[in-house]
Amino acid sequence: SSLHTGVALPPLPAGGYPVTIQCANTATQHPSAVTYYRKSEGEVSSDTLDCDVYRECTATIVIRSPSTTITDSESVSVSFSGPTFLPDAPEAWTEVLSLSPGSYLALKLHLPPPQSSGDIAVTLSPTAPEEGGPPLAERAVSLSF
């Protein structure tokens, strides 16, 4: 038989926690655990933003609590939209400036030259999931500038 319940928990540090179930005054350690992941949060360092029409667009992006599977620029996927880009424009690419796995990531984002002005929406996500972790979409960071 199964019992489903919703439980509100206080904010806890990222990590694994054992589950204890209590029924009829008997507590039992459950064979699995609850694992918390801090939500990844990102921001564009405004003093590093260089994005003009017809010129390569660059920005420094800082991500707090990135996926632990991000170990280099090859482990980050970039998608972007917004103003017009040439159909044969080069792909976006990143270079890692600073990395403390799972804690902090600073990277420089390179986008092809926009052909018109307007806000650019960027999504950065890990290319591999964390073992036993949330889906990649939940570790993605979306920004616009």
N, C-alpha and C positions, 0 to 999 in steps of 0.2 A: 504494500500500500504506500501511497505517497501523501505527503502533507506539503502544501504550498502556502507560503506566508510572505508578507511584505514586512521588512524590518527597516526602520530608519536608524542609521548609524551616525555617530558623530564623525567629523573629519579626522582621519587617521593618517599617519605617515605612510608612504608607499611601501608595500611589502606584503608578505603572506601572514595570515592570521588563522589559527585553528578554529574550528566550529564546534561548539558544545550545544547539544540539544537536551532540553529538560522537559520530561513528561511525568506527571504523577510523582513529583518530588524525586525523580531519579535522573541524574545528569549523565549523559553519554557523550564521549568524544566522537565526533563524526569523522569518518576516514578521509574526508577531503578538507580543503581549507578555502577561505575567501582571500582573494588576492586583490589588492588595491593598486591602481596605476594613477599617478598624477596626470591630469589632463595637460597635454602639451599646449603651451601658449606662446605666441610669437608676436613680434613687432618689428617694424622697419625703423632703422636708425635714421631719422630724418636728415641729419647732417651728412649722410653718405649717399642720399638719393640723387641720382643723375639720370634723368629720363626726359629727353627732348625728342621731338619729332625728327625722323630721319637719322637718328644717332642711336648706337647701341645703348640700351637702358641697363644701368647697374644700381644695385641697392644692397646694403648690408642688412641682413635679417638676423635677429637674435631669437632663439627658441629656448624657452625654459621647459625642463622635463621632456626632452625629446625621447623618442623610442630608443631603447638600449641597442637596437639592431642598426642604428645609424653609427657607422664607424668611419666613413669617409664620404667623399662627394658622390661616389658610385652607388651608395646605399640610400640616396635621396632622389625621389621622383618629383619632377616639376611639371605642373600644367598651368596655363595662363590664358586669359581672355581679356577683352576690352576693346581698345581701338583697333583699327585695321592694321594687320601685319601682312607682308607679302606672302603669297602662297608657298613660295620656295625659300622662305626665310630660314636661317639656321635654327637649330633647336636651342632651347634654353639650357644653360648649364650652371653649375655651382662650383665654388671652391670653398673648402672648409678653412676658416680663419682660426677657430678655437673650438675645442671639443672636450667636454667632460661627460663621458657616456651616461645617459639617463638624467643628467643634471642641467647641462648647458651646451648650446651649440650656436656659434656665430658663423655665418657663411655669407659669401658674396654671391649674389644672384646676377647672372648675365642673361638679358633677354635681347632678341633681335630688335632692330630699329622699328618703332611704331611708325606707321604711315599717316597717322592722324592723332590729334590730342584726345585725352580722356583718361578716366581712371582705369588702371590695370588691376585685374583680380588674379591673384596667384595662389595656388594650393601646393604645398610641399608635403610629401608623405614618405614614410619609409618604404623601401622596396621589399622588405621582408617583415613578417609579423614576429612579435615576441612569442617565444614558446609559452603556450598556455595563456597568452595575453588576448587583449581585445582585437577586433578586426582592424585592418590597416586604416579604414576610413575614420575610425575613432581616434587614431594617433595622428591624423593629418592636421595641418595648420593652414588656415586660409586667411589671406591678407589682401588689402587693396591700397593702392597709392596712386 
